[in-house]
Amino acid sequence: MMVEGERHDIRYFPVEFNGWTQRHWTLPFEGERYSLVWFTPKGCENRRGLDLELCQPYLIDVTGE
């Protein structure tokens, strides 16, 4: 994985970066690949996980349902 032009080996090693402000992309790959992505919706930066239901107005349904 590339973040701001720096190559990261993420096999068994997570990398933390700000995907909003840092350009990032994947490199050519053969086989299966799985990624876990964590993010905080804009407007919910100072909320605890249990309070996220209060952030519903900021969430976007990307499933189309």
C-alpha positions as CSV (number, residue, x, y, z in Angstrom):
1,M,0.0,0.0,0.0
2,M,1.2,3.5,-0.8
3,V,0.5,6.5,1.4
4,E,1.8,9.9,0.2
5,G,4.3,8.1,-2.0
6,E,5.7,5.9,0.8
7,R,5.4,2.1,0.4
8,H,3.9,0.2,3.4
9,D,4.0,-3.6,3.8
10,I,0.6,-4.2,5.4
11,R,0.7,-8.0,5.5
12,Y,0.2,-8.7,9.2
13,F,1.1,-5.1,10.0
14,P,-1.7,-2.4,10.1
15,V,-0.9,1.1,9.0
16,E,-2.7,4.1,10.5
17,F,-3.1,7.3,8.3
18,N,-5.6,10.0,7.6
19,G,-7.3,8.9,4.5
20,W,-9.1,12.3,4.2
21,T,-5.9,14.3,4.0
22,Q,-3.3,11.8,2.7
23,R,-3.3,10.4,-0.8
24,H,-3.3,6.6,-0.7
25,W,-3.6,3.7,-3.2
26,T,-2.9,0.0,-3.6
27,L,-0.2,-1.6,-5.6
28,P,-0.7,-4.4,-8.2
29,F,-1.6,-7.7,-6.5
30,E,-2.5,-11.2,-7.4
31,G,-4.8,-13.4,-5.3
32,E,-7.4,-12.4,-2.7
33,R,-7.1,-9.3,-0.6
34,Y,-9.2,-8.2,2.4
35,S,-9.1,-4.8,4.1
36,L,-10.5,-3.4,7.3
37,V,-11.2,0.3,7.3
38,W,-12.0,2.4,10.4
39,F,-13.2,5.9,10.1
40,T,-15.0,8.6,12.1
41,P,-17.9,10.4,10.4
42,K,-17.4,14.1,10.0
43,G,-19.1,15.8,13.0
44,C,-18.6,12.9,15.3
45,E,-14.9,13.4,16.1
46,N,-15.5,14.0,19.8
47,R,-18.1,11.3,20.4
48,R,-17.5,8.0,22.2
49,G,-18.4,4.9,20.4
50,L,-21.5,4.4,22.5
51,D,-22.7,7.9,21.6
52,L,-22.6,7.3,17.8
53,E,-26.3,7.0,17.5
54,L,-26.3,10.7,18.1
55,C,-24.4,11.1,14.9
56,Q,-27.1,9.6,12.7
57,P,-27.7,13.0,10.9
58,Y,-24.1,12.8,9.6
59,L,-24.2,9.2,8.3
60,I,-24.8,8.4,4.7
61,D,-26.5,5.2,3.6
62,V,-24.2,3.8,0.9
63,T,-26.1,0.6,0.5
64,G,-28.9,2.2,-1.5
65,E,-31.6,0.8,0.8
